[in-house]
Amino acid sequence: MTNNIVYLHLKPDTVPDDISALAPYLAIVVIDAEVTSEWRWEISKWLVHSGCLYMIAWGPECSLWDDAVDWAHMEKFDFGDYPEEDFLPTCWFADYALEEVFEFAKVHVEHPTVELRHTVLLHISAHSNDGAILRAYAEA
């Protein structure tokens, strides 16, 4: 996996910018804020349609993010078959330190058929904290 790291801060209930130029990418969703199920669903669809081909969720209710991205991916293909290059693995880490999640991503994440060109650190939070998140990723 090519190691082009992009930090993206997203406040709950906001509309994200188009990041499809980063496709195909790994998204590490760092959840530091409560969100509505409707907004989680919209962001999950946005991830799938913008080229995310591997998603890791960490933080409160991270398993719900895992489920939402899985459903958004299935919906994209009308709940049918999809090409191998569109396989989208997902996982969530509720009981791990963020540094452990970053280490997992660096050591173990690989798409079976596509090179993931970018890692998007999607920070769901009321306030940006790019310095701390990027430092934690770099040190993992």
C-alpha positions in Angstrom: 0.0 0.0 0.0 1.3 3.4 -0.9 1.6 5.6 2.1 -0.1 8.9 1.1 -1.8 10.1 4.3 -4.6 12.5 4.2 -6.2 14.0 7.4 -9.8 15.0 6.9 -11.8 16.6 9.6 -15.6 16.3 9.4 -18.0 17.9 11.9 -21.2 15.9 12.5 -24.1 16.9 10.3 -21.9 18.6 7.7 -21.7 17.7 4.0 -18.2 16.4 3.0 -16.3 17.5 0.0 -15.7 15.2 -3.0 -12.6 13.1 -2.4 -13.0 10.7 -5.3 -9.6 11.9 -6.6 -8.0 9.9 -3.8 -9.6 6.6 -4.9 -8.9 3.8 -4.3 -8.2 4.5 -0.6 -8.3 3.1 2.9 -10.4 5.1 5.3 -9.7 5.0 9.0 -12.8 6.6 10.6 -11.8 8.1 14.0 -15.1 8.8 15.8 -14.8 11.5 18.5 -18.4 12.7 18.4 -22.0 11.4 18.5 -23.8 11.4 15.2 -27.3 10.6 14.1 -27.9 7.3 12.3 -29.1 9.3 9.2 -25.8 11.2 9.0 -23.8 8.0 9.6 -25.7 6.4 6.6 -25.0 9.5 4.4 -21.3 9.4 5.2 -21.1 5.7 4.7 -22.6 6.1 1.2 -20.2 9.0 0.5 -17.3 6.7 1.5 -18.4 3.9 -0.8 -19.2 6.2 -3.7 -15.9 8.2 -3.4 -13.7 5.2 -3.8 -13.1 3.7 -0.3 -12.0 0.1 -0.7 -11.1 -0.7 2.9 -12.7 0.9 6.0 -11.6 0.7 9.6 -13.8 2.3 12.3 -12.6 3.3 15.8 -14.4 5.0 18.6 -17.9 5.1 20.1 -20.4 3.0 18.1 -17.7 2.0 15.7 -19.5 -1.3 14.9 -22.5 0.7 13.6 -20.1 2.4 11.2 -18.9 -1.0 10.0 -22.4 -2.1 9.4 -23.4 1.1 7.6 -20.5 0.9 5.2 -21.3 -2.7 4.5 -24.9 -1.9 3.7 -23.9 1.1 1.6 -21.6 -1.1 -0.4 -24.2 -3.8 -0.9 -26.8 -1.1 -1.9 -24.3 0.3 -4.5 -24.4 -3.0 -6.3 -28.2 -3.6 -5.8 -27.4 -6.3 -3.2 -25.9 -8.5 -5.9 -22.6 -9.5 -7.2 -19.8 -7.0 -7.7 -16.4 -7.1 -9.4 -13.4 -8.3 -7.3 -11.8 -4.9 -7.6 -14.8 -3.4 -5.8 -14.5 -5.7 -2.8 -14.7 -3.5 0.3 -13.4 -5.1 3.6 -14.5 -3.4 6.8 -13.6 -3.8 10.4 -14.0 -2.1 13.7 -11.9 -1.8 16.9 -13.9 -0.9 20.0 -11.5 -1.9 22.7 -8.1 -0.9 21.3 -6.0 2.2 21.5 -6.0 4.4 18.4 -2.3 3.7 18.0 -3.0 0.0 17.8 -5.6 0.6 15.1 -3.1 2.7 13.1 -0.4 -0.1 13.6 -2.9 -2.7 12.3 -3.6 -0.6 9.3 0.1 -0.1 8.5 1.0 -3.8 9.0 -2.0 -5.8 7.9 -4.3 -3.8 5.6 -4.0 -4.8 2.0 -6.8 -5.0 -0.6 -6.7 -8.4 -2.4 -6.8 -7.0 -6.0 -6.2 -3.2 -5.9 -3.4 -1.0 -4.6 -4.8 1.4 -2.1 -3.0 4.7 -3.0 -4.1 6.8 0.0 -5.0 6.4 3.7 -7.7 8.9 4.7 -7.8 9.6 8.4 -11.4 10.7 8.6 -11.8 12.4 12.0 -15.4 12.8 13.0 -15.3 15.5 15.7 -16.5 18.9 16.7 -13.0 20.2 16.5 -10.0 19.4 14.2 -7.0 17.8 15.8 -4.8 17.1 12.8 -1.5 17.4 14.6 -2.3 14.8 17.2 -4.0 12.4 14.8 -1.2 12.6 12.2 1.5 12.3 14.9 -0.2 9.2 16.4 -0.4 7.6 12.9 3.3 8.4 12.2 4.4 6.9 15.5 2.4 3.7 15.2 
